[in-house]
């Protein structure tokens, strides 16, 4: 048995098997196959169109349902907020969760820097960093709390009580309600 002839025979057999598996081609058969490819592509396009329409329909449904549910949830949270404010308590623990009322921090806004700087320097309410002078917000807040006076050029915004709740349901995150 000669090695190169054996390899040539194996290659010829593999080639013949491959040719037998292929579709015999001529111009008519090629045109038929091209028509079949076009039909399959058309069906693929129709499937994509159908899925796009169904997706839009489902997205519209989801949007409507979530909107409807959010309106109901907002109404219930509004009522819980009113209840919580009427109790006078900071926290109410209930079997299905907790209601909380927390006061946010007081804050200030410098509305007229030039007016404030006149007084702020005398009262020690200004922080000086080389090349710049700016209000010391914490010092201003502390002064307002101790004296009750609001320096010129400052707008005082008292902290508001914010209502929040959490449920014992699937989502343990605390949610803050808009009030």
N, C-alpha and C positions, 0 to 999 in steps of 0.2 A: 504494500500500500504506500503510495507516494503521497507525502504530506501536502504539497501545494495543490495537487489534483483534488484531494479530499476537501480542502477548504473551498476550492472553486465550486465543487459540487454542492456544498452546504449553502454557499452564497446564491447559486442559481436556484436551488430549491426554495430558499427564503424569498427570493425575488418573485418566483412564480406564485407562491402562496399569497404574497402581497398583491400581485396583479389580480388574482382571483377574487380577493376581498373587495377590490375597488370596483366601482360601477363602470361598466364599459361606456365610454364616451364617444359621442359623435355630435354634430351640430344640433340635431333634434333633441337628443338627451340633455345636452348642456342647457338648451333653452327651457326644457321642462324643469330641470333642477333650479334654474334661475327664477322661474315662475314660482316654484315651491318656496324658495328663499324669500321672495317678495311677499307671498302669502303669510309666511311665519312672521316676518317683520310687521306686517299689517296687524296681525293678531296681537303681537307684542305691544304695538301702539295702542290698540283698543283696550288691552288689559291696563296699561298705564293710565289711559284716560279715565277708565272706570274707577281705578284706585284713587286718582286725584279727586274725582267727583265725590266719592265716598269719604275721603279724608276731609274735604271741605264741609261736607254734611256733618260729619262727626265733630269737627272743630266748632261749627256753629252750635251744635247741640251742647257741647261741653261749655262753651262760652255762655249760652243762655242759662243752663242749669247752675253754673257757678255764680252767675249774676243773681239769679233768683235766691240761691242759698245764702249768698253774702248779704242780701237785703234782709233776710230773716235773721241772720246772725247779728247784723248791726243793730237791728231793733231790739233783740234780746240783750245785747251788751249795753245798749243805751239804758234799758230798764234796770239792769244790774248796777250800772254806774249810779243811777238815781237812788236805788236802794242803799248802796254802800255809803253814799254821802248822807243819807238820812239817818244812818245808824250812829254816826259820830265815832265809830271805831276805825282803827287803822287796818285791821285784818279780820276777816270773818272766815273761819274754816267750816266747810260744809262737806257732806259725804262725797260729793262729786268734784270737789276742788276747793280753791281758795279765792277770795276776793281781797284786793289790797287797794289802799289809798295812800300814796306816798307824795310828800311835798318835794318838788324839785328845788334846786338851788336858786337863790336870788341872783340876779345878774344886772350888770349895768351896761349902758351904751354911752360912749363919749360922743355927744352930738355937736359940741362946739369946743374943739381942742384949745383954741386961743383963750377963751373965757376960763376954761378949767385950769390951764397952766398958770394963770395969774394967781389963783387961790391954792392950787395943788402944791406949788413949790413951798408956800408958807406953811401949809399943813402937813408937809412931808408925804404927800400922796403921789409923788412923781419919782420914777426910777430913772436914773441917769446912766446911760451906757455911753462910752466915748462916741462922740459925733452924733448922738441922738438922745432925745428926751421923750419918754412915753409915760402914760399913766400907769401907776401900779394898781391894777384892778383889784387885787386882794386887799390892799390897804384902803382903797376907796370903799369897798364893801364893808370892811370892818368899821370904818369911821361912820358910815351911814347907820350901821347896826347899833353902835354905841351912843352916838349923839342924836340920831334921828334926822340930821340935816343932810340935804342933798346938795353937794357943791354945784356951782354954776357950770353949765356946759355938760352936765351929766344927766342922763335919763335912767331912773331906777325902775327895773322891771322885777316885781316880786315873784318868787317862785309859786307855781300853781300846783295844786294837788292833782296828781295823775292817777287815774284808775287803771288797774291791771288785774288780770285774772289768769288762773291756770286750771286746767281740768285734769281729772284723774284718768282721762281717756288715753288714747294711743300716743298722743304727742305731749311730752312733758314740758315743752317750752312754755315759758310765761309770755303771755301776750299783753301788750299795752293797748288799751282802747283809746280811740281819739275822742276827747271830750271837750 
